[in-house]
Amino acid sequence: MQVVAPVAVVTGASSGIGAAIARALATKGWRLVLLARNEARLRQVANETGGEYELCDVSDRAQVDRVTSAVRERHPAIRLLVNNAGIPGGGRGFLDLEPEQIEQLIRTNYLGSVWCLRAFLPALEAGAPAHVVNIVSVAGTVAAGRSGPYSASKHAQLAFSRSTGVELAGSGIEVHTINPGLIETPGFPQRSQFRNTLLQRLVAEPDLVAERVVRAVERGRVEQFVPRTGTARPSGPGSCGPQQAEIESPDDGPVAFDWRGGTRRRLPRRVAGLHAQE
Ligand SMILES: NC(=O)c1ccc[n+]([C@@H]2O[C@H](COP(=O)([O-])OP(=O)(O)OC[C@H]3O[C@@H](n4cnc5c(N)ncnc54)[C@H](OP(=O)(O)O)[C@@H]3O)[C@@H](O)[C@H]2O)c1
């Protein structure tokens, strides 16, 4: 009897974390359908992983519906949807960005996940037991100073991810959330943001996020922060305000930096903000 490989759809697979997720899933025997806008880069990842690809702008609901219909004709049942496509806000606040840029952040980072899940839901139901993995961000848990529009888009995506986990409970579809911290990718070149070598060492590689996606699916992990060190988390009342979050360092435990006024000052014990390239 021929064993048919389960089908996974990965959005934003042409670069960074999405490309790493595609490689990790291919290694695990998944059959891939990769979505993004840049054909040359997407084709390259598809060739590398033996996957199919479709050009799709996830911020465009009509386009998502069209592409999903085409994918569902070939694959009526899918077992995994990874909502990874996302754009940075350039570390800029709501007054620094043009209104169109703020709208695009919400359309891509939040609504992209909504439209893709809605459109692929019948295929996920047909493939159940199935999984949805949303690549959100630590910025979805901390309101980081001047990265307001990006942070807001990720807060919305996080609420969506958590609430759909409840809404779909019992349907055979599990929803998982991954909150990356600082990950070095073409869209988020984190290391170059820091002159401080300690902070540079807190930046992780996309493969680590991909590993956690596999872990989410294989071990049923509902929500994970990646990396577990070097991420900013709310650290108590008054400490997760606009520029305040705690950074755990692998060597020194919690370390804090003050980002106010564009400067980074090491503080005695705790807390400051983290809004590198967001
Ligand atoms: N790197 C980090 O430090 C970090 C931290 C927290 C969360 N994240 C999240 O991780 C996800 C992946 O980011 P990354 O770091 O891998 O950045 P990246 O290297 O820029 O990759 C982003 C991917 O999203 C795709 N994309 C962007 N807009 C799209 C759209 N409208 N429709 C379809 N695809 C779109 C891009 O492909 P095309 O340009 O070809 O469309 C690309 O494949 C994002 O959701 C990001 O918010 C990243």
The ligand as a Gaussian input file, in Angstrom:
#p B3LYP/6-31G(d) Opt

LIG

0 1
 N       12.600000      37.683000      12.474000
 C       12.129000      38.077000      13.643000
 O       12.870000      38.577000      14.520000
 C       10.689000      37.857000      13.987000
 C       10.301000      38.011000      15.318000
 C        8.969000      37.827000      15.648000
 C        8.057000      37.455000      14.685000
 N        8.459000      37.319000      13.393000
 C        7.434000      36.957000      12.408000
 O        7.883000      35.869000      11.643000
 C        7.248000      35.881000      10.372000
 C        8.295000      35.665000       9.277000
 O        9.176000      36.755000       9.262000
 P       10.710000      36.637000       8.836000
 O       11.507000      37.145000       9.966000
 O       10.997000      35.303000       8.270000
 O       10.772000      37.792000       7.720000
 P       11.117000      37.713000       6.144000
 O       12.449000      37.103000       5.955000
 O       10.895000      39.088000       5.637000
 O        9.995000      36.761000       5.585000
 C        8.668000      37.206000       5.500000
 C        7.900000      36.299000       4.564000
 O        6.554000      36.757000       4.492000
 C        6.192000      36.895000       3.115000
 N        5.190000      37.939000       2.968000
 C        5.231000      39.227000       3.380000
 N        4.116000      39.864000       3.036000
 C        3.331000      38.953000       2.389000
 C        2.055000      39.009000       1.792000
 N        1.326000      40.137000       1.777000
 N        1.555000      37.893000       1.211000
 C        2.275000      36.753000       1.224000
 N        3.495000      36.631000       1.768000
 C        4.011000      37.741000       2.347000
 C        7.488000      37.226000       2.402000
 O        7.445000      36.780000       1.045000
 P        7.205000      37.672000      -0.250000
 O        7.879000      38.986000      -0.036000
 O        7.766000      36.818000      -1.333000
 O        5.707000      37.804000      -0.341000
 C        8.459000      36.326000       3.159000
 O        8.430000      35.028000       2.632000
 C        6.508000      37.208000      10.285000
 O        5.144000      37.012000      10.577000
 C        7.156000      38.040000      11.392000
 O        6.293000      39.036000      11.894000
 C        9.747000      37.513000      13.019000

